[in-house]
Amino acid sequence: MTPNTGTSSALSPRSALAASFRGGTATAALLLALIFVVIATQNPSFFEGPPLMAFAKKAAPLVILAVGQYLVIVSGEFDLSVGSLVGAQVVIAARLIDGEESMTLPVIALMLVFGLVVGLVNGLVTTLLRVQSIITTLGTMLILFGAVRYWTGGAPTGALSESFRVPGRGGIEDVPFFGQVPWALVIALVVAVAAVLCMRSPFGRALVATGDNDVAAAFSGVRVWRTRTMAFIGSSLLATVAAVLIGGFAGVTAQVGEGLEFTAITAVVLGGVVLGGGRGTVVAAVLGALTVEALFTLFNQLYLPSTIQPSVQGLIIIAAVAYAARRGDLRLPERLRRRPDHPTERTLGSSRR
């Protein structure tokens, strides 16, 4: 039996478009447009080709991280490990490549395997050992942070090869009006489109159903533990892709990846994706990421200190959660309840709704 999530693949294009702008998606789009207008008043040349592509190149890693975070949040969980994973991946890549072009592809393959393992561990500890995901991924974040600093002595060594930097820095040259279309933008678009198609597939509907009501999803034939584990794996793999772009764009520093997990969560909740799962779209997460990046760009143009960014992120998260709670959309984290091995073990009348 296929879980009914209200997003049937038989939706007409017009209905699908309308559905994609429900909830906070339209709000995020309006807020993004408003910020762009303010940016244009401060910097009229912002919407010329090269500056716009520079913004897209900088925003692409956050868009990819937000899509990964969306997969986990819509399933009813959290992933706080992506920032440390990005930092670990970049530092490990620089140490292993050390400027050797021949090491680029093997190291990228190793990064993908490492990301898959981290996501698998996060997923299995959360679903099978039933540790709250916020605790599981917080532990993973600290383990990665400490291990990398122990390995490097607190100072990253080595160097990334030029071919490793191409996805983050290079692009399609001599494009009319734009000049260069960054590979980072192309990769982010591919990830976003793939995620939209994934969420319209049976797996995507099962993912939303799991976040909405995991007991009902289990009764309808969804393997909840496997679905949530796949969400964590997707998040870690997308964090690895973001690490390749960030390493190419920003280089290797001790602070690389720091705080990205909270920026990604901010982007997702700003797009109207409900913490606790079951509500929200990929389009919302992407718009939220662009809005956050545009907001930080505006801060730079207004010469506001970068230290204000964490405070703004905190305000956005509080406001989004308060708004969801007022609408009655907010759900208690499932880890606050006992999760039985089989849905029939649950006491009658104790479902999430």
N, C-alpha and C positions, 0 to 999 in steps of 0.2 A: 504493500500500500504506500503510495507516494504522499509525503506530508504536505498538507495544504498550507502554504504560506501567503497566499493572496497575490502571488506573482506568477501566474500561469504563463507558460511560454506561448500560449495562444493569444496573448494580448495584441491588439492592433498597434501599428506604429504610433498612432495618435495617443492611444491609451497608455502605451509604454512611456512616451514622452511626458505625459501628464503625471504618471506615477513617479517618474524620476525627479520631479520637482515638488513632490509633496514634503511635508514636514519642514526640516531646516534647510533643505537644499536651495529653495528659492531665496531664503533669508541670507544664506552664505553668498549666493550669486549677487544679490542686491548689495550686500556689504562689500564684496570685492569690487563691484562697479563703483561704489561710493569712494572707496580708498583710491582706486585708480584715478578718479576725477580730482581728488585732492592732490595726488602725486603730480598730475598733469599741470595743476595750477602752480606747483612749486618748481616743476621741471618740464616745460613744454616739449622738450625733445625726447621725453621718455618713451613715447609711442612711435618713434622712428625705429627702423629695422634693427640696427645693431644694439641699441640700449634694450629694446624689448627682448631680443634674443639673449642678451647677457642676463636679464632677469629670469628668463626661462631656464637657462643653464644652471643658475644658482638655485632655482626652485625645484628642479627635477628630482634631486635626491630626497627632498622632503615629501614630494608627491609619492614617490615609490615607498618610502617608509610609512606614509599615511595609509596607503592601500594595504600594506601588510598589517598594520595595526588595526585597520578596519576589519580584516578577516577574523582577528582574535576577539575584538570587542563585540562584533555582531553575533559571535557565538556565545557571548556571555562571560568572557574572560578578559584578562589584561596581559600585556607583555612589556615589562619594564627592562628587559635585557637588551633591547635593540641598540641603544646608544653605546653601551660597553662592547657589544658585538661588533659594531662598526669600527670602533677604536681598535679592538683587538685584531680585526681582519686587516686593517691598513698597516698597523705596526708589524704584524706577522709577514704580510706581503713584502714590505720594505726590507725586512731582515732576511728573508729567504731569496728574494730577487737580487738585491744588492747591485742593481744596475745592469744585470745580465739579461739581454733580450731573450735568450733561449729559455730562460726560466719563467717567462711571463705566462704562457698558457698552462704549464703544469701547476703553477702557484694559484692561478685563478680557479683551476679545477679543484685544487686542495681547499681553497676558500669555500667553494660551493659545498664540498663534502663536510667541512667543518660547520658551516651554517646549518646544513641538514641535521647533523648530529645534535647541535645545540637546540634546534627546534624540536627534535624528537625527544630529547631528554626533558625539555620544558613540558611538552605535551603529555608524556607518559607519567611524569611525577604528578602533574596536575590531575590527570584523569584516572589513572590506576591507583596511585597512592593517596589520591584525594587531598592533596595539599592545596590550599588556596593559591590561585595563580599569581596573585599579587606577591605572595611570599616566595613561591617557587622562582619567579622571574627576578625578584629582588635579590635572592640568593645567587642566581646565575649572574646577575649584573655585578655583584661584589666579587664573585669568584673570577670572572673574566678581568675585571679591573685590577684585582690584586695580582693575578697570575701574570698579566702582561707587564706590570710594573716590576714584578720580581724578576721576570725574564730579561727585561731591558735595563734593569737598574734605575728605572725612572727616567731614562733618556733614550728615546727611540734611535736605533742605529740602522744603517743600510740606506738604500735608495731605490725608488721605483724606476722601472725602465720607461723609456719613451713610449713604447707600444702600450704599456699599461695605462699611461696617461691619456691616450688618444680618446677613449670614450668620455672622459670627464672634461677634456680641454678642446678636442677637435670637433669637426663637423663637416657638413657638406658646404663647400666653398662656392663663391661667386653666384649666389642665389640672388636674383633681382629683388631689390628693396631691402631684403634682410641681410645681405652680405654673406653671413655664415649661419646655417641652420645647425645648431649643436646636436651631436650624437646623443647627448644627455636628454634633450627634448624628445628625440625620436624614441629612445629607450623608454622614457616615461610614458609616452603615448601608447606604445606597444603594451606596456604593463597595465595601463588603465583600461585599454580596450579588452585585453585578455581577462582582466578581473571582472569587467562588466559581463562578458560572455560566460565566465565561470559562474557568476551569481545567477544567471538565467538557466544554468544547467541543473540537473537533479542534485548535484553536490551543493550548489549554491542555495537551493531551496531547503535542503536538509540543514545547512549551516544556519540559516535564518530561523528555521523551525526549532533547532536546538537552543539557540539563544532566547527564543520567545517562550518556549516551554519544553524543557528537555524530557519531561515525563511523557507528554503527549507525543513528542517526536519518537521516543523509544517504543511506545505502543504502536506507532505507525510504521515501524520497521527500520528506523534510523539507528545505526551503531554510534551512539553519542560519543563514546570515548574516542573512536577512530576519527569522527568528524572534527572534534575539537583538536585532536593531535595534529591532523592535517592542517588546521588553521595555524597552529604554532609553527609547523614546518614552513608553511608559506610565508609567515612573517619573518622568520630567520633567513630564508633564501632571498627574500626581497631586501632585507637589511644588508645582505652580502652584495647584492647588485648595487645598492646605494653606496656601500663602502668603496666599490671600484670607482664610481663616479666622484665621490668625495676625495678619495686619494689622488685621482687625476687632477681634480680642480684645485684643491686646497693644499695638497702635499701631506707630509708626515710631521705631525707635532704630538706632543704629549697630551694635548687637549682635544684631539680629533675625536668626534663622536660624543663629546661630553654634553649631556642634557638633551640629546636628540630624542630620547624616549618620551620625555615630557612635551617636547615640541610636537611630536607626532600625535600624541594623545590630544593635545590642544587643537590641532588641525581637525582631528576626527570629530571631537565634540562640537567644535565650531560649525562643522557641516551638518549638525543636527543628528548625528548618529548617537543613539541612546546608550549610555553606560548601563550595563546589565544585559544587553543583547536584544536581538529580535527586531530592531528598528534601524533603518538607515540604508543608504545606497553608496556605491562606489563613487558615483558622481559627486555626492555630498562630501566624501572624504577628500577627493581631489580639489574641489572648490575650497574646502577648509584649508588645505595645505597652501594653495595659492593665496588665499586671504591672509594667512599668517605671514607668509613671505612678503607679501605686499605691505603689510603693516610694519614689518621690520625695515623694509626699504623706506617707508615714509618716515620712520623714526630717524633713520640715517640722514634723510634730507632735511629734517627739522633740527639736526644736530643734538638729538637727545642721547644721553649716555646709553651704551649697550647694557649696562647693569639694570636698566629698567625693564628689560625684556622678560626676565623670570616673573616679575610682579604682574606684568600684563598677562602672561600665560596663566598665572594663578587666578586672576580675576576672570578670564575667559572661561576656565574650567568651572569655577564656582557659579558663574552666571548661567552657563549652559546646563549644569546639573540642577540648579534651582528652577530654571525654566521648565526642564523636563519633569521635575517633581511636581511643579504646580499644575502641569497639564495631565499629570497622572501617568506619564509614560515611564518614569523611572522604576527600575526593578531592583530588588535586593540581590546582591551577589549570591549565586547559587551555592557558593562554598559556605555560606552561613547556615545552610541547611544540611542535614544528613542526606547523602545521595545513595540510594539503595543499589544493590547489584542488578536488580531487575525491577521494572516499574511496578509490578504487582505487589512488591513488598511495601510500597508506600501506603500510608494510611489514607483512607478515603477522605476527600475534602481538603487535602493538604497540598494541592498543586500550586504552582507559582501564581496562578491568577485567583 
